[in-house]
Amino acid sequence: MPKTSYLKNLSRTLRAPFNRQWSFRRLRTYHEERRSVPELVNWAMTFGGSGFLTIHTVQKHSEILALAQEVAQLKPRIILEIGTARAGTLLIWAGLANDRVLTCDLFHSPAQIPLLEALPPPDSDCQVSLLTGDSHTPEFKQRVASALGGEKVDFLFIDGDHTEAGVEQDYEDYKEFVRPGGLIAFHDIVAKQAIPTNQVYPFWERVKRSRDYKEFIDDREQTGFGIGLLRVPSTSS
């Protein structure tokens, strides 16, 4: 590990007890009342925190709000997310799901886990399960299948590997877990991207053809962001 990364992680570890105290105090405020969908999104964007205990969503407000409203209409029981990152979207899904949210990432800090597992509202039956590992491996896919126990998810959010091959593999591997009539969403679908490895756009342009889809894009000329949404055909179609 480079020296700068080592020192940064060491600093985060030393400050973790103080950050934990602040974050759980913030979470208690969040839990004081049931939040509307717009409030969930606002909290996801402004929860804050420091180090490993930060909760923040790197999303355009109008885009993630539109997606959250679509998901809320499903009254989802189970949500599967590929890519936890700073857990802002996890906060939203934990406020919407009635049963479970499975969130997957290459790394979850041990300091972060108790906070993320505590995100669902106190009066909710929702439970958060954090699955750590590479979503592209057969072993990880089997872990997801085992965690679901044969049940289907209402909504799949793919926001992990942004390379064209990576996002396509996540779609092909995990779409089978979505129930008929459920939703699948992708982040960073616009053509112009600041990071060369953000390559969701060409995949999105292919996958949306002849499909029931929506796009939530704040500004067609923007760099980065944009959300694409697919509806899985129902059994009656």
C-alpha positions as CSV (number, residue, x, y, z in Angstrom):
1,M,0.0,0.0,0.0
2,P,1.4,3.5,-0.9
3,K,2.5,5.5,2.1
4,T,-0.1,8.2,1.5
5,S,-2.9,5.6,1.4
6,Y,-1.6,4.0,4.6
7,L,-1.5,7.3,6.5
8,K,-5.0,8.2,5.2
9,N,-6.4,4.9,6.4
10,L,-4.6,5.2,9.7
11,S,-6.0,8.6,10.3
12,R,-9.5,7.4,9.5
13,T,-9.1,4.5,12.0
14,L,-7.9,6.8,14.8
15,R,-10.8,9.2,14.2
16,A,-13.4,6.4,13.8
17,P,-14.8,6.5,17.4
18,F,-15.5,10.2,17.2
19,N,-16.9,9.9,13.7
20,R,-19.1,7.0,14.9
21,Q,-20.5,9.1,17.7
22,W,-21.4,11.9,15.3
23,S,-22.9,9.6,12.7
24,F,-25.2,7.7,15.1
25,R,-26.3,11.0,16.6
26,R,-27.2,12.1,13.0
27,L,-28.9,8.8,12.4
28,R,-31.1,9.3,15.5
29,T,-32.2,12.7,14.1
30,Y,-33.0,11.1,10.8
31,H,-35.1,8.4,12.5
32,E,-37.2,10.8,14.5
33,E,-39.9,10.5,12.0
34,R,-40.9,8.6,8.9
35,R,-39.5,10.3,5.8
36,S,-41.2,11.0,2.5
37,V,-39.4,10.1,-0.7
38,P,-38.2,13.7,-1.3
39,E,-36.9,13.7,2.3
40,L,-35.1,10.4,1.9
41,V,-33.3,11.8,-1.1
42,N,-32.4,15.0,0.7
43,W,-31.0,13.1,3.6
44,A,-29.0,10.9,1.2
45,M,-27.4,13.9,-0.2
46,T,-26.7,15.8,3.0
47,F,-26.3,13.2,5.7
48,G,-22.6,13.9,5.8
49,G,-20.0,12.5,8.2
50,S,-16.3,11.9,8.1
51,G,-13.9,9.1,7.1
52,F,-15.4,5.6,6.8
53,L,-18.6,6.9,8.5
54,T,-19.6,9.2,5.7
55,I,-23.0,8.8,4.0
56,H,-23.4,10.6,0.7
57,T,-24.8,9.9,-2.7
58,V,-23.0,11.1,-5.8
59,Q,-26.1,11.8,-7.8
60,K,-28.0,14.6,-9.5
61,H,-30.9,15.5,-7.2
62,S,-33.6,15.5,-9.8
63,E,-32.4,12.2,-11.3
64,I,-32.2,10.2,-8.1
65,L,-35.5,11.7,-6.9
66,A,-37.2,10.6,-10.1
67,L,-35.8,7.1,-9.7
68,A,-36.7,6.9,-6.0
69,Q,-40.3,7.9,-6.9
70,E,-40.5,5.1,-9.5
71,V,-39.2,2.5,-7.0
72,A,-41.5,3.7,-4.3
73,Q,-44.5,3.0,-6.6
74,L,-43.5,-0.7,-6.5
75,K,-43.9,-0.8,-2.7
76,P,-40.7,-3.0,-2.9
77,R,-40.1,-5.8,-0.5
78,I,-36.5,-6.6,-1.6
79,I,-33.9,-4.4,-3.3
80,L,-30.5,-5.5,-4.7
81,E,-27.8,-2.9,-5.2
82,I,-24.5,-3.5,-7.0
83,G,-22.1,-0.8,-5.7
84,T,-22.5,0.6,-2.1
85,A,-19.9,3.3,-2.3
86,R,-20.7,6.0,0.3
87,A,-24.1,4.4,0.9
88,G,-26.3,7.4,0.0
89,T,-28.5,5.3,-2.3
90,L,-28.5,2.6,0.3
91,L,-30.1,5.0,2.8
92,I,-32.9,5.6,0.2
93,W,-33.5,2.0,-0.5
94,A,-33.5,1.1,3.2
95,G,-36.3,3.7,3.6
96,L,-38.3,2.2,0.8
97,A,-37.9,-1.6,1.1
98,N,-40.3,-3.5,3.4
99,D,-38.2,-6.6,3.9
100,R,-34.5,-6.5,2.8
101,V,-31.8,-4.5,1.0
102,L,-28.8,-6.4,-0.3
103,T,-25.9,-4.1,-1.1
104,C,-22.7,-5.3,-2.7
105,D,-19.3,-3.8,-3.0
106,L,-15.6,-4.7,-3.2
107,F,-15.0,-3.2,0.2
108,H,-17.0,-2.4,3.3
109,S,-15.1,-0.9,6.2
110,P,-15.7,-2.8,9.5
111,A,-16.2,0.7,11.1
112,Q,-19.0,1.4,8.6
113,I,-21.0,-1.8,8.8
114,P,-22.9,-1.1,12.1
115,L,-24.1,2.3,10.8
116,L,-25.2,0.9,7.4
117,E,-27.1,-2.0,9.0
118,A,-28.9,0.5,11.2
119,L,-30.2,2.7,8.3
120,P,-33.8,1.3,8.1
121,P,-36.4,3.2,10.1
122,P,-37.0,1.8,13.6
123,D,-40.6,0.9,12.8
124,S,-39.6,-0.9,9.6
125,D,-39.1,-4.7,9.1
126,C,-36.4,-4.0,6.6
127,Q,-32.9,-5.4,7.1
128,V,-29.7,-4.4,5.4
129,S,-27.3,-7.1,4.3
130,L,-23.8,-6.1,3.1
131,L,-22.1,-8.6,0.7
132,T,-18.4,-7.9,0.2
133,G,-16.6,-9.1,-2.9
134,D,-16.3,-9.1,-6.6
135,S,-19.8,-9.1,-8.2
136,H,-18.2,-10.6,-11.4
137,T,-17.2,-13.9,-9.9
138,P,-19.5,-17.0,-10.0
139,E,-18.9,-17.4,-6.2
140,F,-20.3,-14.0,-5.5
141,K,-23.3,-14.5,-7.6
142,Q,-24.0,-17.7,-5.7
143,R,-23.7,-15.8,-2.4
144,V,-26.4,-13.4,-3.7
145,A,-28.6,-16.3,-4.7
146,S,-28.1,-17.9,-1.3
147,A,-28.9,-14.6,0.5
148,L,-32.2,-14.3,-1.5
149,G,-33.1,-17.9,-0.7
150,G,-35.1,-18.3,-4.0
151,E,-37.0,-15.0,-3.7
152,K,-36.9,-12.4,-6.4
153,V,-36.1,-8.7,-6.0
154,D,-38.4,-5.9,-6.9
155,F,-35.6,-3.5,-7.9
156,L,-32.0,-3.9,-9.0
157,F,-29.7,-0.9,-9.0
158,I,-26.4,-1.4,-11.0
159,D,-23.8,1.2,-10.0
160,G,-20.6,-0.7,-9.6
161,D,-18.1,-1.4,-12.3
162,H,-18.7,1.3,-14.9
163,T,-16.7,-0.2,-17.8
164,E,-18.8,-1.3,-20.7
165,A,-17.9,-5.0,-20.1
166,G,-18.3,-4.6,-16.3
167,V,-21.8,-3.1,-16.4
168,E,-22.9,-5.6,-19.0
169,Q,-21.7,-8.5,-16.9
170,D,-23.5,-7.2,-13.8
171,Y,-26.7,-6.9,-15.9
172,E,-26.4,-10.4,-17.4
173,D,-25.5,-12.0,-14.1
174,Y,-28.1,-10.4,-11.9
175,K,-31.2,-9.6,-14.0
176,E,-32.5,-13.1,-13.4
177,F,-33.0,-12.2,-9.8
178,V,-35.6,-9.5,-10.7
179,R,-39.2,-10.4,-10.6
180,P,-41.5,-9.9,-13.6
181,G,-42.7,-6.3,-13.6
182,G,-39.7,-5.3,-11.5
183,L,-37.2,-2.5,-12.3
184,I,-33.5,-2.4,-13.2
185,A,-31.6,0.9,-13.1
186,F,-28.1,2.0,-14.2
187,H,-26.2,5.1,-13.2
188,D,-24.0,7.3,-15.4
189,I,-25.7,6.7,-18.7
190,V,-24.9,10.0,-20.5
191,A,-22.3,10.0,-23.3
192,K,-20.0,12.7,-21.9
193,Q,-18.0,11.4,-18.9
194,A,-15.1,12.9,-17.0
195,I,-13.6,9.5,-16.2
196,P,-12.6,7.4,-19.2
197,T,-13.6,4.1,-17.5
198,N,-17.2,5.4,-17.2
199,Q,-18.6,3.5,-20.2
200,V,-22.2,2.8,-19.3
201,Y,-23.5,4.9,-22.2
202,P,-22.7,2.5,-25.1
203,F,-24.1,-0.4,-23.1
204,W,-27.3,1.6,-22.2
205,E,-27.8,2.5,-25.8
206,R,-27.8,-1.2,-26.8
207,V,-29.8,-2.6,-23.9
208,K,-32.7,-0.1,-24.0
209,R,-33.6,-0.9,-27.6
210,S,-37.1,-2.3,-27.9
211,R,-37.5,-2.2,-24.2
212,D,-39.9,-0.4,-21.8
213,Y,-37.4,2.2,-20.5
214,K,-37.1,5.7,-19.0
215,E,-34.2,8.1,-18.7
216,F,-33.7,10.6,-15.9
217,I,-31.2,13.2,-17.2
218,D,-31.1,16.7,-15.7
219,D,-29.3,18.3,-18.7
220,R,-28.6,16.5,-22.0
221,E,-25.3,18.4,-22.2
222,Q,-24.1,17.5,-18.7
223,T,-20.9,15.6,-18.0
224,G,-21.5,12.4,-16.0
225,F,-24.6,11.2,-14.2
226,G,-27.9,10.3,-15.8
227,I,-30.0,7.3,-14.8
228,G,-31.5,4.7,-17.1
229,L,-34.5,2.6,-16.0
230,L,-35.8,-0.7,-17.5
231,R,-39.0,-2.4,-16.6
232,V,-38.9,-6.2,-16.7
233,P,-41.7,-7.6,-18.7
234,S,-44.6,-9.0,-16.7
235,T,-45.7,-12.6,-17.0
236,S,-48.8,-11.5,-18.8
237,S,-46.9,-9.7,-21.6
